C-alpha cells in the first residue's frame, strides 16, 4: 500500500529575512491515481491519497447509482502486475489499480443507461462530478423523490462538537495541511466514521463507502460534515447515500444550495464555534 505522506525538499523564504536559507525536508500529502475496474471495463480513474481504496470504490459506486449496498460488490482486489517490472523480472504491484467483481444486478446497471453515462476519464483530486449531472437527473436517480419526508432533526448546539470531531480526525492534514476530511454522524450526533484525502469528493466516498463495508445499508441518514466547501458533488454524494444533512466548514456553491433546496435537504456552511450559516432546510434545526 502506498504512503499517505512523503517528504520533499522545500526552501522557505521569509520576506523580512534577506538571506536565502538552504532547502529542508517538508511533509506533503501523497497524490496518486486509482483506476477502478469492473467486468473488464475501466470505470474511473481518480487522483487520491492512497488508503481506504476499497471504501472509496464502494462510496463512488453508490454515488454513481451502480450499487445499492456493499453486498453488490463480491470482491475487490488490487491487480497484480499493475506496475513496472522489477529487477527479478516480476511486475511490481503499485496498488493503484482496483478490480471489482460485481453482482449480476450491479453489472446490469453497468450495462444500462447509468453505466453508459459514466465518466471514463480522469477525475482530478480537485473535482468529482463538476456539474456533469443536473439536479433533475440527480432526483431521478434517487430511491425517493427527495428528503422532504425525512423527519430527522439537528440540534444547532451540536454543530461545534461535530466540527471538533472532524478536526480531531485530520491527522494527515495536521502533518501536511494538504488534505480534506469528511465525517459521518448518526441521527444522535455520534461519530460513525471519518476519512481524509487530497480530493474532497474522495474523502466523502471513503467515509460513505466505509459505512457500507461495515454493514450499513442506504439510506444512511445522519449528517455529513466536510472540511471543504460545500460543492454540488458533495450534496450529490450525500443525497445518493440517503444523508439529509450536510455541514461544511467552508462556503457553499450556488448549485449546491439549489440542489439541497430542491431535494429537501439541510445545508449548513461556514460552520464555526460561534455560529453557522443556514442555506437550506432550516425546518430540521432545533436549539
N, C-alpha and C positions, 0 to 999 in steps of 0.2 A: 504494500500500500504506500502511496506517495506521502510525502510530508505535508503538514498543514502550513508550516512556515519554513523559510530558508534565510540564509544570511547573504547579503550583498554589500559591496563597498559603497560608501557614501561620503561625500565631502560636505560638511555642514558649515555654511558661510553665515556669519552674523554681520549685519551692515555696520554695527558700531565697532567692529574689530577689523582693522586694516590688514592683519596677517591672514594668510591662506593656510588653514590647518591641513594636516595630512589626512588622507581618506581613512575611515574607520569602518568597522562592520556595523551593519544595521539589519534588523529583522523585518522582513516583509512577508505578507501573506502569499502563499503559492497559488498560482492560477494555471490550470492545465485543462485540456479538452477531455470531455467524457462523451464517447459515442455510445448511444443506446440502440441496440438492435433487437429485432424480434422477427421470427419467421423469414429469416434471410434478408430482411429489409433494414436499412438504417432509418430509424425513426427520427432521431435528432442528434445533433452534436452541440453540447453546451459547454461553455467555459466555466469551470467551477473550481472550488477548493477541494482537493481530494479528501475523502472521508464521508461515511454515510451515503455512499453512492447508491446502494440498494434502496434506501429510504427515498433518496432523490428521485430515482426512477419510478417508484410507486406513486409519489406525490405528483410527478409530471404526468403520468398516465391517467391518474384520476382527474387532474385539472383539464386534460385534453378530452375527457369523456370516453377513454378507451377501456378503462376498468371501473368497476363499481365497488370492489373490495380487494383485499390482499389475496383472497382465495383464487382470484383470476390470474395470478402470477404463480405458475407452478414452481419454477426455479429461476434463479438469477446467478450467473457466473461470469467471471472475467474470462475473456477469450485468451487462450494460450497462443503464443506466437504473435502477439499484437505489436511487439517492439522490434528493434534491430537484432541482428544475430550477434551473439556474444563470442568470446574467444574460443569457447568449446563447440562452436558451430550450431548451438541451440538458440532459437529465437527467444529473446527476453520479453517477458510479460511486463508491460508498462502499467497495467491496471487502469487503463484509460478506455477500454472497450468492454461494455457490459452487454452480455447476450441474455435475453429473456425468453423463457418458454411460457407462452400464454395459453390460457384455457380456450377451448373452442369458441365460446361466446365472445371472448375478447378478440380472438382472431377474426371473427365475423365482423366486428366493429372496425377492425383494422382494414378489412377489405371493402367496407362500406363507405358512405359519404364522409364520415368522420375521419377515417384513415386517409382518404384521398385528399382531405383538406390539410393534412399535417404539413408543417414547415420542415422540409428535409434539408434545410441549410444549417448554417452555424448560428446558434443562439449565443450572443455575447453575454458576458457577466454583467453588463450594464442594463440589459433589457431582455424581457421574455417574449411577450406577445406583441408589444409595440403597436397596438391598435389594429392587429390583423383580424380581430373579430369584433363585430358591432355588439352593442348592448342587446339588440333584438336577437341576434344569433346566440348570445350567451343565455338569454332567457329560454330559448328553445331547447338548449342542451341541459338545462337544469331538470332534476327529477320533479320539481314542483314549479309553479309559475313564479315563485318568488318567496320572500320571507315575511310578508305582511302578517301571515297567520301565526308566526312563531312568537310565543309569549315570553321568551327569555328576557330577563331584565338585568341591568348592570348598575351596581352602586357606584356613583361618582367617587365616593370616598375610597373605593378600592383601586382606582386607577393608579395613584402614585406607587402603591405596593407592587402592582403589575410591572410598572416601569422599572422599579428597583430589581425585581426578579429577572427581568430581561437583561439589565446591565450586568447583573451578577453572573449571567451565563456567557458573557462575552470575553472569555479568556484569550482567544486569539486576537480580538480587537485590542485588548489591553497590551498585547505584545507588539502589535503591528499598526494599529489604527486603520487597517485596510479591509475590514470585513463588515458585512451586515449581519443582523441577527433577527430571528423570528421566534416567538414563544407562543405556545398554545395553552390556554387556561380553560378549565371546565366551567359549567354554569355557576359554580360556587366561588369561582376565582382562584381555584387551586391549580398550580402549575402542572401541566401534563407532560410537557417536553419543550426543548429549545434546541436551536441549531444555528450555526454560523456558516457563512460562505461569502466569497467575494461578490457573488451575484445575489441581489435581494430576492429575486424570484427563486433562485436555488435554495436559499435559506427557508423560504416558505414551503417549497416542495419537500425539503428534508424533514421539517417538523411535521407536516401533514403525513408524509409517507411513513415516518416513524410511528405515528399513531396507528396507521393501517397495519403495519407489520406487527405491532403489539397486540393486534386483535380488534381494534376499533372498527366499526362499520359506519360509513356515512349514512345520514348526516351527523357530523361530529358534534355540532352545537358548540357552545362556549364562545371564547373570544380569542382572536388572533392579534398579537401585538408585534409590531415591526419597528426596527430602529431606523429604517429608511423612510423616504417619502411614501405616501400612500398613492401609488400609481394604479392605473386601471388593472394591470396584470395582477397586483396584489388582491384587489377586490374580486377579480375574476376567479382566482385560485381559491379564495375563501368561499366564494359562492358555490363553486363546484364541489367543495368539501362539505358543504352544509354548515358553514360557520357564519352566523348572522351579524357578528360584531367585529369590527376591525378598528384597532387603535394604532396610530402612527406617532412616532416621536417627532417626525418632520412634517412637511407640508403635503397636502393632497393635490392631485391634479384635477382639472375640470372634468375629465372623463370618468375619473374615479368617483367623484361626487355625483355625477349624473347616473352612473351605474348603481351606486348604493341607494340613491333615492328611488330610482325606477324599480329596483328589486326589493325594496322594503328592508334594506339592511341598515345598521347603525354604523356610522363612520365618524370617529373622533381623530383629531390631528393636533399637532403642536402640543402633545401631552407633556406637561411639566409637573414639578412638585406642587406648584401654586395654582395650577389650573389646566384647562384643556378646551379646545375649540370643538364645537359640535357642528358637523356639516350635513348629517342625515340621521334620521331615526331617533330623534330626541325622546320619543314616547317610551323608549325602553329604559331611560335613565331614572334612577331613584337617588335619594340623598344618601 
